[in-house]
């Protein structure tokens, strides 16, 4: 009994650091002891109890130039070059010395039996050593952007030591790395006497807008996110799209709306988190995708743009399955997503680190309850099946019509094309049997039927002609990729393209921008970034448009003629609809919508956007 009581009492003795350097002057000894007392006063009580015996400190003159301290067992050594500035009471020098001593104490305590914080699974998740789906163990830490000190990526132990420095010394650490701050506070306790920084819960994200070349800094309030859905674009016959594409949909409520089911219809406010390979060289290579030569980035996109991209351009349906998340889990997931958005510079592999794997890792690391379940999958459909099997998703309407009406399912435009083709074929006795056959005809040949069309048939033909435009744009984009890499492309065009891709790459990996600070940007940094983005936005949009016009000249004469004929067809159909309906009362809702879409959809320029490869 006495032995147990003595051991307990010993374990509860606060940490002591003894100065064991006999060659110090009185002033140096006093400054060193002041440094020790200063640092010990900052250590949380729980951490101070992790040392079974006093630590011993001395100043060393044999450390390499880039090393400021070493911890070996209970012995701590600090670079003697840090000592002289302490005698001058220099504030910056004192902060530097505090950080060095905290760093070495962190190593000593972390290695003790009572410590071992850097080995905890949850710490590794938050720090960036992510689990791998196919192999045991964890991957390399790729959170290299906006790091306070890249040395933290050397090992989990170094990450713990570096982050303990900021946890104890930087009041803004709570705002810049909120998830890690919460973990530190739970594991180590609060910092004695620290005044908590006032943090906003609004998370900054860089969003790729609807218009080519346009980027915007947006703020997402987790309290306005009603649900998070698993968004699946179904597969097609393309190599990188065969198994579909997995994303997360943020169901964000419109301003003024109380969070609830009605928020699901606020589609214009919803955002999509989508991991994609950033392809900055206008060429997608299967080999490079297999070897991880493409950066993997977390894109933030408007839902409407994503739905148009898949359903109208690629003719792939999209399903939206709600995840069973509590409000606090949504907040944690969004914090993790924001950290990745600003810090992550991963590598995209078609098999082992594709969109499904990246989405699984985000769910695993952002929501501990999800991390406890066997969800790892290398295919988007496989991940969805496992979420359903583990009952981590909520039920969506089982009837297709209801799912479409309530925004859980977005049909491929192919079915719509077939329906409107049926309307046009009945009215005009078109010479082909299917919409695909009609769209395959040359544009000039299709135009011969326009004069005989009535209002309803004109509207149907307009919808089909818009589909033909999108199809031709895809063919032209593929040709332009090859042309821009050929000798035909002028040096000025290629230079302009490279500059635009570099800007897009930086903005879609915003952590690479030359901003001060680390982690999530502070309010002041967000203001500076907002101005920086606004300054270049208008010029970038104009440059994308100019580049496209110049690049079209590189197409073959036949392709240029087909694009010109498509332009003429679209204008002819719109003109016909205006002549027939104008603003007359009783205008057909379908024709009105088709006419409005005709003015809107033709401006979609997919080759003018940064190429997002994969899935």
N, C-alpha and C positions, 0 to 999 in steps of 0.2 A: 504493500500500500504506500509506504513512504517513498519507494523508488518511483512509483507511478506519479505521485504528487510532485516529486522533484523534477521528473522529466517534463511534466506539464508546465510547471513554473518556468523551467529553462526555456521551453519552446515559446513562451509568451514574453520573454525579455526583448525589448525593442532592439533593433539592429544597432550595432556599434561598429565604427570604423576607427581603427587605431593608426596613428601616424608612426611609422617605423623608419624614418629617415633621419639619422643622427647628425648629418652634415648641414642641416638647415640653420640659417641665422635666426635670431629671435623674431625678426620681422617676417621672414618667410614662414616660420613655424606658425606665427599668429595668423597670417593670411590663409595658410593651408587649413588650419583648424576652423577658421571662419567659413571656408568653402565647405568643409565637411558638415558643419552644423547647419549651414544654409540648405544643403542638399537633403540631409536627413529630415529636416523639418518639412520638406515637400513630399516625402515618401508616404503613401497611404499606410495606415496602421497594419492592414492585412499583409502588405508586402514586407514590412519591417520584421514581421514574425517568421519570415521564410528562411532566415539565416540561423543555423544551429550554433554558430560561434562567431566572434567578432571577425570582421574583415581587416586586412592590413594594407595600408596605403603608403607608397613611396614615390618620389619623383625619379624618372628614368631619363638617361641621356643616350641610350642605345637603341631607341626606337627609330624605324624608318621615317623619312620625311613626311609621308602621307598617313602615318599612324599616330594617333593622339593618345592611345591608351591600350593596355593589355590587362586581361583578367585571367589568372591561372590559379585554379582552386580558390583559396581564400585570399590570395595576394592580388592587389590591384596596383597597377603602375600607370602613371600619367606622364606625358611628355613634359620635360622640364621647361621647354620653351613656353609653356602656358603660364609658368609661375611669375616671371618678371612683370608682365602687364598687370597681374593682380595687385602688386604692391603699389601701383599707380592709381588704383581704384577706378580703372577704366570699365565702364558699364558693359561694353561689347565684349571685352576680355573676360569679365566675370560670367557673362551668359555663355560664352564659349567653354569656359572651364566647367561650369555647372553641367552643361550637356555632356562633356567628356566623362565626368565622374559618374553621372547618372547612367551613361552607356555601359560603363564597366561594372557598376553595381548590378545593372540589369542582367549582364552575363553571369555574374557570380551567383545571383539568386535564382536565375532561370535554370541553372545547372543543378541546383540543390534538389533534394528529394521533395521538399515542400513546394518547389517552384514548378518547373517544367511546363510553363505556360505556352512556350513556342511549339510544343509538341501536340497541343490539344487540336482535335479535328476541327472544331468550330473556328479557332484562330486561323488555321491554315486555309479554311474556306474564305474567310473575310480578307485575309492577307493576299490571296491570289494564287496559292498553290492548289490548283483545282484538281479534282479527281478525274481520272481518265475512264472512258467507257469500255475500252477493249482490253486494257492492260492494267495490272495492279499498280498501286502507287499513285503519285500525283505528278502533274505536268510542271514544266518550268513556269516561273512567275512572269507573266507578260504585262503586268500593270506598270509599264515603264514611263508613261506620260504623266506629267504634273506630279512627279515624285519629289518629296522634300530632300531626298538624298538617295541616289541610285544604288548606293552601297546596301540599302535595305533589301534589295533583290538578291543579294549574295547567298542568303540562307534564311530560313525562318527565325533562327536565333538573332541574326543581325536585324531582321525586320522588327522583331520585338524590341530590341534595344533602341533602335532609331525612333520607333514610335512611342516608346516610353519617354524619351526626351521631350517630344512634342506634347504628349499627354500631360506632363508635369510642368512644362515651361510655356506652352502656347495656349492662351485662353480660347483661340479660334479653332483649336483642334476639334472641338465638339461640333463645329459647323462644317469643317472641311472634310472630316472623315467620321461622320456620325455613327456608323455601325461599329467601327473599331473603337470609338470613344465609349459607346455603350458597353462593349465587351470588356474593355479595360476597367470601367467603373464597376461592373458586376464581379470581375475576377479579383481586382486589386483593392477596390474601395475608392472613395472620393479623394481628391487632392486636398489636403488640409489647408483651409483658409483661402482656397481659390474662389474667385467670383465668376460664376458661370457666364459665358458669353451669350448674348441674345441672338439666337439663330432664327432665321426664317425657315419655315417648313417648305417653302416654294423651291422646287428642285430645277436647276437650269439645264436645259437640253438644247442642242443645236439641231434645228429641224430643216430638212430639205423640203422646200416649198413646191407648190404646183408648177410654177414657171421655171423653165430651164435656166440653171445657173443661179437661182434665187435661194438664199439660205436665211434663216431667221433664228434668233435666240429666243426661246420660249420658256416660260415658267410653268411647271406642273405642280399643282397643290394636291398631295395624296388624299386630302380630305374631300376633294371634288371627284375622285375616281371611285365610281360606284362599283365596278367590277373589272376584273382582268380576264380576258378570254384567250384561249389557245386558238390562234388563227391559222388555218391550214389551207394553202393553195394546192389543189389537187394536181397530180402529176400529168405530164404529157410525154411525147416520144423523144424529146430532146435529152441528151446525155445527162446534163446537170439538173434536169427538171423531172426526171423519171419517177422519183419517189416523193414528189411534192416539195413544198417549202413551208417550214414552221416559223411562226411569228407569235408575238403577244400583242393583243389589242387592249388599249386602255380606254375603258368606257367612261369618258369624262363628261360630267354634267354641264349643261349650258349655264352661263352666269345667271344667278338668281334662282336656279332650280334647286329644290331640296333633293339631295341624293336619294334615288329610288329607281324603280323599274322604268319610269318614263325617260330616264337618262339614256337608255339604250337607243332611243330614237334621235338623240342629239348627234347625229352622225358627223356633222361638220366640225364638231369639237373633239372627236375621237382621234387618238394617235396610235401608231403601230411601232413596236420595237422589233427590228428585223436585223439579224446578223447576216451579213453578206460579204462576199469576197470583193474588196475594192480593186477594180481592174483599171490601172492607170495608164495602160499602154495601148489602148484601143483594140486589143486582141486577147480573146479568151483562149487559153491553151489547156487542154485536158491534162497534159503532162505536168504543167506548172501547178495545176490544181491538186494533182496527186502528190507533188513534192512540197506543198506548202509555200509556194513562191508568192502567193497573193496575201496581202494583209486581210485579216478578218476584223470587221468594224461593226459596231452596233449603230445602225441607222435609226433615225427617228423620222417618221413619215406621216403625213395626213392619211387617215383611213381612206378617204375618197380617192386619193392618188393610187393607193395600193390596190383598191378594188378595180379601178379602171385599168391599171397595168395588167392585172391577171385576167379579168373577165372580158375586157374589150380588146386588148392588144394580143395577149397570149391565148385567149379563149379557154381559160381554165376556171372552173368554179371554185369558190372560196367558202369554207365553213367556219363558223365562229362558235366555240364551245366554252361556256363560262367555267372558270376554275373556282373551286370551293375554298375561298380565301376570306379570312376575317379582316376587318379594317386595319388592325395593327400589322397583319401579315402583308397587306397591300402596301402599307407604308414601308415596311422593311424591304419588300421586293423592289419598290421604286428607288429606294436609297441605293440598293446594290446595283440596279440598272444605271443610275446616274454616275456612280463611281466608275463602272465599267466604261460608260460613254466618254468620260474624261480621261481615264487612265489606261484603258486596255488597248494594246497594240498586238493582237494575236496573229496567228498564221492559219489560213484556211486550207483544210484538206477535204477533198470530196468524200472520203470515207470516215476518217477518225476525228475530224474537227469541222464538221459541216454545220448547217443551220440547226439540225435537230440536236446535235451534241451541244452546241453553244446555248441553245434554249434550255436544254436540260440542266446544264451547269448553272445558268442564271436562276432557275427555279430551285435547284439544290442548295445553292449558296445563299439565295435571298430569303428562302422560307425554310427554316430548320425542319418543320414537320414534313415537308416534301422531301428533304434530304434524307430522311429516315426510311424512305420507301425505295424499292427497286425499280426506278424509273428509267435508268440509262438505256438509251436506244440510239442507233446510228441512222434511223429513218424517221421522218416526220410522222408517218402513219403509225409506226411502232410506238413512238412516244405518246401519241394521242390514245392508242389502245391501252397503254400501261396507266395513263392517268385515269382512264375510265375504270380499269380493272381494280385500281387501288381506291376507287371512289373519291378521287380528288377533283373531279369535275362535276358540275351541276347539270341537271337534265335540260336539254334544249328541246323545243317542239319537235315531235316525231313526224308530224305531217309536213311535207315539203312546202306546200302553199303557205302554211302558217309560219314556218321558219323563214321563208322569203319575206313575208309581210312584216315580221317583227325583227328583221335584221340579223338573223342567225345564219342565213345562207344566202349567198350571192351567186346567181346562176351565170354560167358562161353565156356570152352574147351569141354563141353559135345557135342556141335554140331560138333566140329572138330573131336572128337573121333568117332562119328557116321559116319562121312564122310570117315575117313581113315579105319574104320572097313569095310565099304562097299567095298573099294579097296581090302583089304585083303580077305574078304569073297568071292568076285567074282573070285579072282585068285586061292584061295585054297579050296573053297567049305567047309568053316568052319562049324562045327556042331551046331552052335547056331545062333539066328536070330538078336541079338542086341549087341552093344558094352558092355552094362552093364552085359549081360549074359556071354560074353567072359571074362570080367575082374573078374567075380565071380568064374571062373574055377581055380583050383589049378595051381600054376606056373609050376609045373612039367608037368601037362597035356597040357598046352599051348605050352610047348617047343617041343612037338612031331611034330608040324606043321612047325617048323623053317626050317628044311632041304629042304622042297619042295618049299620054297618061292624064287621068283626071286628078283631082286633089288628093284623094286617098292613095292612089297609086304613086303620085309624085312624092308623098311623104315616105312611102315604103322604099322607093328608089333612092331617096336621100339617105335613109338609114343604111341601105346597102352600099351606097357610094362612100359613105364615111368609113364603113368597114373595109372597102377596097383601098381607101387612102391609108388606113392603118397598116394593112397588109403590105402595100407598096413601100411604106416607110420602113418596115422591118427589113424588106429586101434591100432597100437603098442603104440602110444603116450597115448591113453586113458587107455590102460592096465598099462603102466608105471606109470601114475599118481596114480593109486590105489596101485601098488606094492611099490612105494616109501613111502607110508604111512603105509605099512604093516610091520609086524615083520621080513619079509624076507629081507627087506632093511637093509644093514649094517649101523652101526653108522657113519662110515667114509664117506660112500656115501651120507647119509642124511646131514651130516655136510657140505660136499663139495657143495651139492645142495643148502643148505640154504645160504652159503656164496656167491655163484654165484648169487642167487636171490636177496640177499641184495645189491650186487654190481650193478646189473641191475636196481633194484629199485631206488638206489641213482642216477645213471646216467640218468635214464628216469625221475627223478625228480631232476634235477641238483642243484636246490636251497638247497637241503639237504647236499650237499658236504661241507666239512670244508674249505670254502673260506672266506677271509675277505670281508668287504664291504656289500652293500645292493643293491637291485634292479638289473638292468642289470650289469654284470661284467664290470669293466674297462678294458682298453687294457692290462694293466699289469696283472690283474687277469685272463684274457683270456689266456695269455701266460703261466701262472702257471698251469691253468687248462688243457691246451693243453698237457703240459708235463706230468701231472698227468694221463691223459687218455692214452697217448701213453705208459707210463711205464707199465700199467696193461693190455693193449689190447692183446698183444701176449700171455701172460699167460692165460688170460680169454678164448681166443679161444681154446687153448690147453686143458684147464680144461673142457670146454663144450664137446669137442670131447671125452675126457677120461671118463667123466661122462656118456655120451651116450653109449659108449662101455660097461661100467660096468653095466648100467641099462638094456641093451639088454639081459644080462645074467639072469635077473630076469623074462624074458618072459617065457611062457610055451614052452615046446619042439616043439610043433606044430607051434607056431608063429616064433620061431627061425629058424625052417626048411623052413618055407615059405619065410622068409627074405633071407635066403641063396639061395633058388631056384630063387628068383627074381634077386639077384646079378648075378647068373650064366646066367640067361636069357638075361639080359642086356649086359653082356660081350659077349655072343654068337652072339647076333644081331649086335653089333658094329663090332665084328671081321668079320662077314659075309659081312657087308657093306664095310669094308676096303679092303677085298679080291676082291670084285666085282668092286669097283670103285677106290680106292686108290686116286692117283692124275691124273688119266687118263683124257684126253681132253673130253669135251662134257658131263661131269658129270652132272646129273640131279640136278637142283637147289633145288628141294624139298628134294631129298635124301641127298644132302650135308647139307642142313639146319637141317634135322632130325638127321644126324650123329653128327653134332656139338652140337645140343641140348642134344643129348644122353650123351655127356661128361659133359655137364654143369648142367642139371637139376637134375641128381641123387644125387648131393651133397646137395640139400636142406634138412635141418634137422629141422623140425618144433618143435620137442620136445626138441631141444637144446636151444630154445629161451625162454626168459621170456614169460610166458603165458599171452596173452592179451585177457581177456574175454569181453563179451558184444558185441552183434550185429554181 
